[in-house]
Amino acid sequence: MDAQHFLAEAKQLEEKIIADRRYLHTCPGTGFDISETVDYVRQALIEMGYEPHDCGKAGLVALAGGKKPGKVFLIRADMDGLPIQEDTDLEFAAKNGKMHACGHDFHTAMLLGAARLLKQHEDEIEGTVKLMFQPAEEIFEGAYDMIEAGVLTNPDVDAAFMLHVATTTPMPAGTLLINDPGISAAAADFFEINIQGKGCHGSMPNVGVDPIVAAAHIIIALQQIHARELDMYDQAVLTIGKINAGIANNVIPDTAVLAGSIRTRNEETRAFIKTRLQEIAETTAKTFRAEAVVTFGSGCPTLKNDADLSQSTAKYAKELLGAHGAFTFAELAALSGGNAGSAGGGSEDFAYISQQIPALMCMMCTGQPQNGYTFPQHHPKAKFDESALYKGSALYAYEAMRWLEEHK
């Protein structure tokens, strides 16, 4: 397969990929409520000659290839947006109070572009490529839902790959950053602590039980988990992001609610913090005559990058994008003389897939600050450089075909 010819084919699709992205950007949904996006993707796949089928609450799956025996390689794009009112000057800005501020419209458009490329080369595919269009990544529920619905079976998937865009990056748009083997995205756990007190008049605290005081002491006590109970090399963050209590200055309320998140890079540390959070919240509340109930909501495990897939992708990406178009984080660290880190400071529910089969997450640069891309993802003014789109489509398709070719 000629990599440069393949990239040129993707370049010829650029106008259509951009059009897909712009339409998807106008109509973002959140969580599993993304019907307009799903309808658009389904129709686009049907027009290409695919037979997409529903998978889970709002996911879509389609198969390319299968004409030759071989393994199955999955390429995944998430489709959901965020509950953010867009504040950009784009002609195609969303007006519905939601926004593709994380770039999932890019991911979906790039995977649709890859689907077109794979159709053009379907007779050459040494096995099967499974296209996974996923909802609800931002709430860490979509990948798990699709796994439960059978996305990794029928046919069974042998390896998986995902791309995530990143704006405000120092490298040119279209540059690929390849995660090294190991953990690249932290596990995430969201929690809520409901504290039951006893409401009373603010001038008579002795006849009530103040849940706000209990909440304050719980917040302080939780900080000691990291400060005094974890090893210095444990990587973990516990954040209280919300406090709700009270409606008047002179009333001690009946209840208080704390909500927050935990990020960890080790499953044992993750389990330990969750246990200690529950113990500290319950016992601290009792100290102040209140009661606390801890509930854990959605979350996801750590994202593990497969060593063989990481090394193979570095080779494939350099074939396609050139020596200066793709870098592993180890290479970046060597070039900078320090530690370049990895792609994941946050969390990504592709982690559920990575816990079951060999998988890899990569990051594509989509906007340099000097070119006007100055606002980060999840910001109302975030923008992404569309010149990277066709390269993302090419990489999705080329990655799948090359891996299948080398593993036939």
Summary of the structure (lengths in Angstrom):
residues: 408
radius of gyration: 23.5
end to end distance: 14.9
largest distance: 80.1
contacts: 1484
relative contact order: 0.20
helix: 39%
strand: 25%
